[in-house]
């Protein structure tokens, strides 16, 4: 079929083969396609509104030609110049011998009746591997499985040609070594490969136009593997005879009876009790819950007890790799984070040129992601210790949710390269701000930082089902957002311990932490408990109060000579013991004229309680929160 000059054609969307002009249901009726003498193709709806354009231009005589293979081509009548072809712009479907390349991705429809863009994409990633992504509330890859390396999934990543194609006989092959043959392979038939609205890839076949399409191949048999099908706060179960079944978690009800992708909503109030605000930071959503008898794992959710404020626990099975206890790579892949390629992060960090921090676990760089978000990318050292820290941070952060915890957006693990992608904190770390000569923290900000940090530590120690120690609390690991609210970061040294085995130090194979902030238990080989974080927190408080370093200090007297050289804790204790106005003498001079001395003394006393040599005398972090909040309310 040829269209020359300015001819008008009705587009009948009866077939499911669609190209770049993917229309909403209300736009498909009476839509018209125009070829202008300027060389541009226009698609107009009934009201003559421009829905789509090829954005091409030419003064030469042109033709719009529909080839027998289904490719719609705009070309010059004289010569071989092709200005535009629909094969370069598929939406959800590939025809036989139509290539999928590095520049092309298939995007599913929203539903069988709504042909606007949906949640699923088929594309080649920067590792040269063809994959399926879910783009819903979170970004995640569900095929090939997260926990498998490319080689373990039977894929090659050294072939950079990035091309995949379905041939006329029903054979699909990809440059990454993935291939399959349809059930009716060998017969020349009408075929199409489609990413359906449920996120699955299917090949449809039929002998001629008068017959209905039938499924001759399906990439994923257990559809519960596909992310987002049942929505949030639900679980998916699969039966080979009955197919998938979505069900809400106990305490939840379905949000939309006609569309499970909306998930389930709670039948209880999520509102926090403001008197116990540090207990209110549990996760609000369960994503991609899955039940399968062959896979072992459980997750605990807290729900309000009927008629009261107490919580009860239940568990549901979810998708965890069966070998998770054996395979160190498997336990962190189903967390819902974005998995970045090394080349993506290399580009985002401008070849790792903008360093903003450095620690024992790695170097942190500022980055601008492809969606223009600013991020902090932590590049772990290549040593064995760096790999352990990587696994620790990814697994731990995936279980946590608190307003004073740094948010992790994604990760990268490619051979020797291991990186973490975090939200970027505009005001850097507490250490940088305390040492700054221009950006001085006033009293109210310091008090808020102290309170926010105590809340998140109380959450880690007492509100999680497992006992989580940070093990490296220091100003460098307390980041500040645009409002100077604290965000605890760097879980590379963190440790999860069984609450029933708190006195077993065998889980700690080496001393952890930073000089000046480490509790005596580390040196004396005493049992390690949450009180080690309490001690480090107390040291940080003293630094915020005094503006001085925790280690060896040179403190000048009135005559300008060095009056004291020693540890910060010892100096503060001596001031308290020998001077009536000890708080005024230890506090940062920049705060003398604009601070609340009563609250400052409360903060200083709490700090000294936290750094007691005897761990049994130190308060718990929840007690610290109560002391700071109750005094705050009394003074208000």
C-alpha positions as CSV (number, residue, x, y, z in Angstrom):
1,X,0.0,0.0,0.0
2,X,1.5,3.3,-1.0
3,X,0.6,6.8,0.1
4,X,1.8,9.7,-1.9
5,X,1.6,13.5,-1.4
6,X,-1.1,14.5,1.1
7,X,-3.4,11.5,1.4
8,X,-5.6,10.6,4.3
9,X,-6.0,7.1,5.8
10,X,-8.3,5.6,8.4
11,X,-6.4,3.6,11.1
12,X,-8.4,0.6,12.2
13,X,-6.9,-0.7,15.4
14,X,-8.5,-4.1,15.3
15,X,-5.2,-6.1,15.4
16,X,-2.9,-6.1,18.4
17,X,0.1,-5.3,16.4
18,X,0.9,-1.7,17.3
19,X,3.8,0.6,16.6
20,X,4.9,3.9,18.1
21,X,1.4,5.5,17.9
22,X,0.1,3.7,21.0
23,X,-3.3,5.2,21.6
24,X,-5.5,5.5,24.6
25,X,-9.0,3.9,24.2
26,X,-10.7,7.2,23.8
27,X,-8.2,8.3,21.1
28,X,-8.3,5.3,18.8
29,X,-11.8,5.9,17.4
30,X,-11.9,7.9,14.1
31,X,-8.1,8.8,14.3
32,X,-6.5,9.7,11.0
33,X,-3.0,9.5,9.7
34,X,-1.6,12.2,7.4
35,X,1.5,12.4,5.2
36,X,2.3,16.1,4.7
37,X,4.2,17.4,1.7
38,X,6.8,18.7,4.2
39,X,7.8,15.1,4.8
40,X,6.1,14.7,8.3
41,X,3.6,12.1,9.3
42,X,0.8,13.3,11.6
43,X,-1.7,11.2,13.6
44,X,-4.8,13.3,14.5
45,X,-7.7,12.3,16.7
46,X,-11.4,13.0,15.9
47,X,-11.0,16.6,17.2
48,X,-8.0,17.2,14.9
49,X,-5.6,17.2,17.9
50,X,-2.0,16.1,17.2
51,X,-1.5,12.8,19.0
52,X,1.8,11.8,17.4
53,X,4.3,12.9,14.8
54,X,7.2,11.3,13.1
55,X,9.2,14.6,13.3
56,X,10.6,14.0,9.8
57,X,11.2,16.6,7.0
58,X,12.1,16.3,3.3
59,X,11.5,18.3,0.1
60,X,11.9,15.2,-2.1
61,X,8.9,13.2,-3.4
62,X,8.0,10.6,-0.7
63,X,5.9,7.5,-0.2
64,X,4.6,5.9,2.9
65,X,4.7,2.2,2.2
66,X,3.3,-0.8,4.2
67,X,5.5,-3.8,3.5
68,X,4.3,-7.4,3.6
69,X,6.3,-8.0,6.8
70,X,4.2,-5.3,8.7
71,X,6.8,-2.6,8.6
72,X,5.4,0.9,7.7
73,X,8.2,2.8,5.9
74,X,8.5,6.5,4.9
75,X,11.0,6.7,2.1
76,X,12.0,8.9,-0.8
77,X,10.7,7.7,-4.2
78,X,14.1,8.2,-5.8
79,X,17.0,6.5,-4.1
80,X,17.0,4.3,-0.9
81,X,16.8,6.9,1.8
82,X,14.4,5.8,4.6
83,X,13.2,8.7,6.8
84,X,11.2,6.7,9.2
85,X,10.0,3.1,9.8
86,X,7.7,1.6,12.4
87,X,10.2,-1.3,13.0
88,X,12.4,1.2,14.9
89,X,9.6,2.3,17.2
90,X,7.6,-0.7,18.5
91,X,5.5,-0.5,21.6
92,X,4.6,-3.9,23.0
93,X,5.1,-6.2,20.0
94,X,7.8,-7.6,17.7
95,X,7.0,-9.2,14.3
96,X,9.1,-12.0,12.8
97,X,12.5,-10.7,11.7
98,X,12.0,-7.4,13.4
99,X,15.1,-6.8,15.6
100,X,15.1,-5.7,19.2
101,X,18.3,-3.6,19.6
102,X,20.1,-1.5,22.2
103,X,18.0,1.5,21.1
104,X,14.6,-0.2,21.3
105,X,12.5,-1.4,24.3
106,X,9.1,-3.1,24.4
107,X,6.6,-1.5,26.8
108,X,3.5,-3.3,27.9
109,X,0.0,-2.0,27.8
110,X,-1.7,-0.9,31.0
111,X,-4.4,-3.6,30.6
112,X,-5.9,-5.7,27.8
113,X,-8.4,-2.9,27.1
114,X,-6.2,0.1,27.9
115,X,-3.4,0.4,25.5
116,X,-1.5,3.3,27.2
117,X,1.9,2.5,28.6
118,X,2.0,-0.1,31.4
119,X,4.4,-1.2,34.1
120,X,6.7,-3.6,32.2
121,X,9.6,-3.3,29.8
122,X,11.8,-5.7,27.8
123,X,15.2,-4.2,27.0
124,X,18.9,-4.8,26.8
125,X,20.8,-3.5,29.9
126,X,24.3,-2.1,30.0
127,X,25.6,-5.6,30.7
128,X,24.4,-6.7,27.2
129,X,21.7,-8.9,28.8
130,X,18.1,-8.9,27.7
131,X,15.9,-8.5,30.8
132,X,12.3,-7.7,32.0
133,X,11.8,-4.7,34.4
134,X,8.9,-3.6,36.5
135,X,8.4,0.1,36.6
136,X,5.8,0.7,39.3
137,X,6.1,2.1,42.8
138,X,9.6,0.6,42.8
139,X,12.0,-0.2,39.9
140,X,13.0,-3.9,39.9
141,X,14.2,-6.6,37.5
142,X,12.5,-10.0,37.7
143,X,13.9,-11.8,34.7
144,X,16.5,-13.2,34.6
145,X,16.4,-13.8,38.4
146,X,18.2,-11.2,40.5
147,X,20.2,-13.7,42.5
148,X,21.9,-15.2,39.5
149,X,25.0,-13.9,37.8
150,X,24.7,-13.6,34.0
151,X,26.8,-16.7,33.5
152,X,24.6,-18.6,36.1
153,X,21.5,-17.7,34.1
154,X,23.1,-19.0,30.9
155,X,23.7,-15.5,29.5
156,X,26.7,-14.0,27.9
157,X,27.6,-10.3,28.6
158,X,30.7,-10.1,26.3
159,X,28.7,-9.8,23.1
160,X,27.9,-6.1,22.8
161,X,25.9,-6.3,19.6
162,X,22.7,-6.3,21.6
163,X,20.2,-7.8,19.1
164,X,17.3,-10.2,19.5
165,X,14.9,-11.5,17.0
166,X,12.0,-13.9,16.4
167,X,12.2,-15.7,13.0
168,X,9.3,-16.9,10.8
169,X,9.7,-20.5,12.0
170,X,9.2,-19.7,15.7
171,X,12.8,-19.5,16.9
172,X,13.9,-16.7,19.1
173,X,17.5,-15.9,19.7
174,X,19.4,-13.2,21.5
175,X,23.0,-12.0,21.4
176,X,23.3,-12.8,25.1
177,X,22.8,-16.5,24.4
178,X,19.1,-16.7,25.4
179,X,17.0,-18.6,22.9
180,X,13.8,-20.7,22.7
181,X,11.6,-22.4,20.1
182,X,7.8,-22.2,20.0
183,X,5.7,-25.3,20.4
184,X,4.8,-25.1,16.7
185,X,8.4,-24.4,15.6
186,X,9.1,-25.2,12.0
187,X,5.9,-24.0,10.4
188,X,5.8,-20.7,8.6
189,X,2.8,-19.0,10.2
190,X,1.7,-15.5,11.2
191,X,3.5,-14.8,14.5
192,X,4.0,-12.0,17.0
193,X,6.0,-11.7,20.2
194,X,4.3,-9.5,22.8
195,X,5.0,-8.2,26.3
196,X,1.5,-8.5,27.7
197,X,0.0,-6.3,30.4
198,X,0.8,-8.9,33.0
199,X,4.5,-8.6,32.4
200,X,5.0,-11.9,30.6
201,X,6.5,-12.4,27.2
202,X,4.3,-14.6,24.9
203,X,4.5,-15.6,21.3
204,X,1.2,-15.8,19.5
205,X,0.6,-17.8,16.3
206,X,-2.1,-18.4,13.8
207,X,-2.3,-19.9,10.3
208,X,-4.3,-17.2,8.6
209,X,-6.2,-14.0,9.2
210,X,-9.5,-15.8,9.7
211,X,-8.3,-17.8,12.8
212,X,-7.8,-16.6,16.4
213,X,-4.3,-16.2,17.9
214,X,-3.1,-18.9,20.2
215,X,-0.1,-18.9,22.6
216,X,2.7,-20.9,21.2
217,X,5.3,-19.9,23.8
218,X,5.4,-18.2,27.2
219,X,8.7,-17.1,28.8
220,X,7.6,-17.3,32.5
221,X,5.5,-20.2,33.6
222,X,5.2,-19.4,37.3
223,X,3.6,-15.9,36.9
224,X,4.0,-15.1,40.6
225,X,7.7,-14.4,39.8
226,X,6.5,-11.3,37.9
227,X,6.7,-8.2,40.1
228,X,3.7,-6.0,40.8
229,X,0.9,-8.4,39.6
230,X,-0.8,-8.6,43.0
231,X,0.1,-5.1,44.1
232,X,1.4,-4.1,47.6
233,X,0.5,-5.8,50.9
234,X,-0.6,-9.0,49.2
235,X,0.8,-12.5,48.4
236,X,0.7,-14.5,45.2
237,X,0.4,-18.2,45.0
238,X,0.7,-20.3,41.8
239,X,-0.8,-23.6,40.8
240,X,0.1,-25.2,37.5
241,X,-3.5,-26.1,36.8
242,X,-5.3,-23.1,38.3
243,X,-2.7,-20.4,37.6
244,X,-1.9,-17.5,39.9
245,X,-4.0,-16.4,42.9
246,X,-3.7,-13.1,44.7
247,X,-4.7,-12.7,48.3
248,X,-4.5,-9.8,50.8
249,X,-2.4,-10.1,53.9
250,X,-4.3,-10.5,57.2
251,X,-5.7,-7.1,58.2
252,X,-5.9,-5.8,54.7
253,X,-8.6,-5.7,52.0
254,X,-8.3,-5.5,48.2
255,X,-8.1,-1.9,46.9
256,X,-9.7,-2.4,43.4
257,X,-11.7,-5.6,42.8
258,X,-11.2,-5.4,39.1
259,X,-7.4,-4.7,39.1
260,X,-5.1,-6.4,41.6
261,X,-2.1,-4.3,40.6
262,X,-3.5,-1.7,43.1
263,X,-2.9,-4.2,45.9
264,X,-4.5,-4.1,49.3
265,X,-5.2,-1.4,51.8
266,X,-5.1,-1.7,55.6
267,X,-8.3,-2.1,57.6
268,X,-6.6,-0.3,60.6
269,X,-5.2,3.2,61.3
270,X,-1.6,3.8,60.6
271,X,-1.5,7.0,62.6
272,X,1.4,7.1,65.1
273,X,1.0,7.6,68.8
274,X,2.9,10.9,69.2
275,X,4.0,10.0,72.7
276,X,5.8,7.1,71.4
277,X,7.0,8.5,68.1
278,X,10.2,6.5,67.9
279,X,8.1,3.3,67.7
280,X,6.2,4.4,64.6
281,X,8.7,3.7,61.8
282,X,7.8,0.3,60.6
283,X,7.5,-0.5,56.9
284,X,4.2,0.5,55.4
285,X,4.2,-1.8,52.3
286,X,5.1,-5.4,51.4
287,X,6.0,-5.7,47.8
288,X,6.0,-8.8,45.6
289,X,5.0,-11.2,48.4
290,X,4.9,-14.8,47.1
291,X,4.0,-18.2,48.5
292,X,5.6,-21.3,47.2
293,X,6.0,-24.7,49.0
294,X,9.5,-25.2,47.6
295,X,10.8,-21.8,48.8
296,X,11.6,-21.2,52.4
297,X,11.5,-17.8,54.2
298,X,9.3,-15.7,56.4
299,X,8.7,-12.1,57.1
300,X,7.0,-10.6,60.2
301,X,4.6,-7.7,60.1
302,X,3.3,-5.7,63.0
303,X,-0.5,-5.0,63.1
304,X,-2.6,-3.2,65.7
305,X,-4.3,-5.5,68.1
306,X,-8.1,-5.2,67.9
307,X,-9.4,-3.0,70.7
308,X,-5.9,-1.8,71.8
309,X,-2.6,-0.2,70.9
310,X,-0.5,-3.3,71.3
311,X,0.9,-5.1,68.3
312,X,0.7,-8.8,67.3
313,X,2.9,-10.6,64.8
314,X,2.1,-13.0,62.1
315,X,4.2,-14.3,59.2
316,X,3.7,-14.9,55.6
317,X,5.9,-16.8,53.1
318,X,7.5,-14.7,50.5
319,X,9.9,-15.1,47.6
320,X,13.3,-15.9,48.9
321,X,15.8,-18.1,47.1
322,X,15.9,-21.5,48.6
323,X,19.7,-21.4,48.8
324,X,19.8,-18.0,50.5
325,X,21.5,-19.5,53.6
326,X,24.1,-21.0,51.4
327,X,24.7,-18.4,48.6
328,X,26.1,-15.1,49.8
329,X,24.9,-13.4,46.7
330,X,21.2,-14.5,46.9
331,X,19.8,-12.7,50.0
332,X,19.9,-9.1,48.9
333,X,18.5,-9.3,45.3
334,X,14.7,-9.3,46.0
335,X,14.8,-6.1,48.1
336,X,13.0,-3.9,45.5
337,X,16.1,-1.6,44.9
338,X,17.2,-0.6,41.5
339,X,20.1,-2.6,40.2
340,X,22.5,-0.3,38.3
341,X,25.2,-1.3,35.9
342,X,28.8,-0.2,36.5
343,X,28.8,1.8,33.3
344,X,25.6,3.7,34.4
345,X,27.3,4.7,37.7
346,X,30.6,5.5,36.0
347,X,28.7,8.0,33.8
348,X,26.6,9.4,36.7
349,X,29.7,10.1,38.7
350,X,31.7,11.5,35.8
351,X,34.2,8.7,36.0
352,X,34.2,8.9,39.8
353,X,35.7,12.4,39.8
354,X,33.7,14.2,42.5
355,X,34.7,12.6,45.8
356,X,32.6,13.8,48.8
357,X,33.7,11.3,51.5
358,X,36.0,8.5,52.4
359,X,35.9,5.9,55.1
360,X,37.1,2.4,56.1
361,X,34.6,0.7,53.7
362,X,35.0,2.8,50.6
363,X,34.9,6.2,48.8
364,X,31.7,8.2,48.3
365,X,31.1,10.3,45.1
366,X,28.5,12.7,44.1
367,X,26.4,11.6,41.1
368,X,23.6,12.7,38.9
369,X,21.5,9.8,37.8
370,X,19.8,9.4,34.4
371,X,16.5,10.8,35.9
372,X,18.5,13.9,37.0
373,X,18.3,13.0,40.7
374,X,21.4,13.8,42.7
375,X,22.8,10.8,44.5
376,X,25.7,9.6,46.6
377,X,27.5,6.6,45.2
378,X,29.6,4.6,47.6
379,X,32.3,2.6,45.9
380,X,33.5,-0.2,48.1
381,X,37.1,-1.2,48.3
382,X,38.0,-4.3,46.4
383,X,39.3,-6.2,49.4
384,X,37.4,-9.1,50.9
385,X,36.3,-6.8,53.8
386,X,34.6,-4.6,51.2
387,X,32.5,-7.4,49.9
388,X,31.3,-8.3,53.4
389,X,30.4,-4.7,54.0
390,X,28.5,-4.6,50.7
391,X,26.4,-7.6,51.6
392,X,25.8,-6.3,55.1
393,X,24.6,-2.8,54.0
394,X,22.3,-4.1,51.3
395,X,20.7,-6.8,53.4
396,X,20.2,-4.7,56.5
397,X,19.0,-1.5,54.9
398,X,16.4,-3.5,53.0
399,X,14.7,-4.5,56.2
400,X,14.6,-1.0,57.7
401,X,12.4,2.1,57.3
402,X,12.8,5.2,59.5
403,X,12.8,8.9,58.7
404,X,16.2,9.3,60.2
405,X,17.8,6.5,58.2
406,X,19.6,7.2,54.9
407,X,17.5,6.0,52.0
408,X,19.2,3.6,49.6
409,X,18.1,3.7,46.0
410,X,20.0,0.9,44.4
411,X,23.2,-1.0,44.1
412,X,25.7,-2.5,41.6
413,X,27.6,-5.7,41.8
414,X,29.6,-6.6,38.7
415,X,32.7,-8.8,39.3
416,X,35.1,-6.8,41.5
417,X,32.9,-3.7,41.4
418,X,30.5,-3.2,44.3
419,X,28.7,0.1,44.7
420,X,25.7,1.5,46.7
421,X,23.5,4.3,45.6
422,X,22.0,6.6,48.3
423,X,20.0,9.7,48.4
424,X,22.2,12.8,48.4
425,X,22.3,14.9,51.5
426,X,22.7,18.6,50.7
427,X,24.4,19.6,54.0
428,X,26.9,16.8,54.1
429,X,27.8,15.1,57.4
430,X,27.6,16.4,60.9
431,X,31.4,16.2,61.1
432,X,31.8,18.6,58.2
433,X,29.2,21.0,59.6
434,X,30.8,21.0,63.1
435,X,34.2,21.8,61.6
436,X,32.9,24.5,59.2
437,X,33.9,28.1,59.9
438,X,30.9,29.5,57.9
439,X,28.0,27.0,58.2
440,X,27.6,27.1,62.0
441,X,25.0,24.9,63.6
442,X,22.9,26.8,66.1
443,X,21.6,25.3,69.4
444,X,18.2,24.2,68.1
445,X,19.6,22.4,65.2
446,X,22.1,20.5,67.4
447,X,19.3,19.5,69.8
448,X,17.1,18.2,66.9
449,X,20.1,16.3,65.6
450,X,20.7,14.7,69.0
451,X,17.0,13.8,69.3
452,X,16.6,12.4,65.8
453,X,19.7,10.3,66.1
454,X,18.5,8.9,69.4
455,X,15.2,7.9,67.9
456,X,16.7,6.0,65.0
457,X,19.1,4.1,67.3
458,X,16.1,3.2,69.5
459,X,14.4,1.9,66.4
460,X,17.4,-0.2,65.4
461,X,18.0,-1.6,68.9
462,X,14.4,-2.2,70.1
463,X,11.8,-2.0,67.3
464,X,13.3,-4.4,64.8
465,X,12.6,-8.1,65.1
466,X,16.4,-8.7,65.0
467,X,18.8,-6.9,67.2
468,X,20.7,-4.4,65.0
469,X,23.9,-2.8,66.1
470,X,25.4,0.0,64.0
471,X,28.9,-0.4,65.5
472,X,30.3,2.8,64.0
473,X,28.3,5.8,65.3
474,X,30.3,9.0,64.7
475,X,29.7,12.5,63.2
476,X,30.9,11.3,59.7
477,X,28.1,8.8,59.6
478,X,25.3,11.2,60.6
479,X,24.3,13.1,57.4
480,X,22.1,16.2,57.3
481,X,19.3,16.9,54.8
482,X,18.2,20.3,53.5
483,X,16.5,21.0,56.8
484,X,19.4,19.7,58.9
485,X,17.5,16.6,60.0
486,X,19.9,13.8,60.7
487,X,20.1,10.6,58.6
488,X,22.1,7.7,59.9
489,X,24.3,6.2,57.3
490,X,27.1,3.6,56.6
491,X,25.9,0.2,57.7
492,X,29.1,-1.5,56.5
493,X,30.1,-2.4,60.1
494,X,26.5,-3.3,61.3
495,X,25.7,-6.6,62.9
496,X,22.4,-8.5,63.4
497,X,22.3,-10.6,66.5
498,X,19.9,-13.1,67.9
499,X,18.0,-11.6,70.9
500,X,18.3,-15.0,72.7
501,X,22.1,-15.0,72.4
502,X,23.1,-11.5,73.4
503,X,26.3,-12.5,75.2
504,X,28.0,-14.4,72.4
505,X,30.9,-12.5,71.1
506,X,31.8,-15.1,68.6
507,X,29.8,-13.4,65.9
508,X,32.2,-10.4,66.0
509,X,35.4,-11.6,64.3
510,X,37.2,-8.3,64.8
511,X,37.1,-5.0,66.6
512,X,34.6,-2.6,65.0
513,X,34.3,1.1,65.1
514,X,36.5,4.2,65.0
515,X,39.1,5.3,67.5
516,X,37.6,7.9,69.9
517,X,34.1,6.5,69.7
518,X,34.6,2.8,70.6
519,X,33.2,1.5,73.9
520,X,35.6,-0.2,76.4
521,X,33.9,-3.6,75.7
522,X,35.7,-3.8,72.4
523,X,39.2,-3.6,74.0
524,X,38.3,-5.6,77.1
525,X,36.7,-8.4,75.1
526,X,33.5,-8.1,77.1
527,X,30.0,-9.1,75.7
528,X,29.0,-6.8,72.9
529,X,25.4,-5.4,73.3
530,X,23.5,-2.3,72.1
531,X,25.3,-0.4,74.8
532,X,28.3,0.0,72.5
533,X,26.2,2.2,70.2
534,X,25.0,4.1,73.3
535,X,28.6,4.9,74.2
536,X,29.4,6.1,70.8
537,X,26.3,8.2,70.7
538,X,27.4,9.9,74.0
539,X,30.7,10.8,72.5
540,X,28.9,12.4,69.5
541,X,26.8,14.4,71.9
542,X,29.8,15.7,73.7
543,X,31.3,16.8,70.4
544,X,28.1,18.7,69.4
545,X,28.0,20.4,72.8
546,X,31.7,21.4,72.9
547,X,32.6,21.7,69.3
548,X,35.8,19.7,70.0
549,X,37.2,16.4,68.8
550,X,36.7,13.2,70.7
551,X,40.4,12.3,70.7
552,X,43.5,14.1,71.8
553,X,42.7,17.8,72.1
554,X,44.8,20.9,72.5
555,X,42.7,23.3,74.6
556,X,44.1,26.8,75.1
557,X,43.9,28.6,78.4
558,X,43.3,32.4,78.9
559,X,47.0,33.1,78.2
560,X,46.9,31.3,74.9
561,X,49.0,28.4,76.2
562,X,47.9,24.8,75.9
563,X,46.0,24.2,79.1
564,X,44.9,20.6,78.5
565,X,45.8,17.7,76.2
566,X,43.7,14.6,76.5
567,X,40.4,12.8,75.8
568,X,37.2,14.8,75.5
569,X,35.3,12.6,78.0
570,X,37.9,13.0,80.7
571,X,38.0,16.8,80.2
572,X,34.2,17.2,80.5
573,X,34.1,15.0,83.6
574,X,36.8,17.0,85.3
575,X,35.0,20.3,84.5
576,X,31.8,18.9,85.9
577,X,33.6,17.8,89.1
578,X,35.5,21.0,89.7
579,X,33.3,23.8,88.4
580,X,29.8,25.0,89.3
581,X,29.2,26.5,85.9
582,X,30.7,23.6,84.1
583,X,28.2,23.6,81.2
584,X,29.1,27.2,80.2
585,X,32.8,26.2,80.3
586,X,32.5,23.2,78.1
587,X,30.0,24.4,75.5
588,X,30.9,25.6,72.0
589,X,31.5,29.4,72.3
590,X,29.4,30.0,69.1
591,X,26.3,29.0,71.1
592,X,26.8,31.0,74.3
593,X,24.4,33.8,73.3
594,X,21.6,31.7,71.8
595,X,21.1,28.5,73.7
596,X,18.8,27.1,76.4
597,X,21.2,26.4,79.3
598,X,18.8,24.1,81.1
599,X,18.3,21.9,78.1
600,X,22.0,22.1,77.4
601,X,22.8,20.8,80.8
602,X,20.2,18.0,80.3
603,X,21.9,17.0,77.1
604,X,25.4,17.1,78.7
605,X,24.2,14.9,81.6
606,X,22.7,12.4,79.2
607,X,25.9,12.4,77.2
608,X,27.9,11.6,80.4
609,X,25.5,8.8,81.3
610,X,26.0,7.3,77.9
611,X,29.8,7.2,78.1
612,X,29.9,5.5,81.5
613,X,32.7,2.8,81.6
614,X,30.3,0.3,83.0
615,X,27.8,-0.7,80.3
616,X,25.1,-1.7,82.8
617,X,25.0,1.9,84.1
618,X,24.4,3.4,80.6
619,X,20.8,4.0,79.6
620,X,19.2,2.3,76.7
621,X,18.5,4.4,73.6
622,X,14.7,4.4,74.3
623,X,15.5,5.8,77.7
624,X,17.6,8.5,76.1
625,X,14.7,9.4,73.8
626,X,12.3,9.6,76.8
627,X,14.7,11.8,78.7
628,X,15.2,14.2,75.9
629,X,11.5,14.3,74.8
630,X,10.1,14.5,78.4
631,X,12.4,17.3,79.3
632,X,11.6,19.0,76.0
633,X,7.9,18.9,76.8
634,X,8.3,20.1,80.4
635,X,10.3,23.1,79.3
636,X,7.8,24.0,76.6
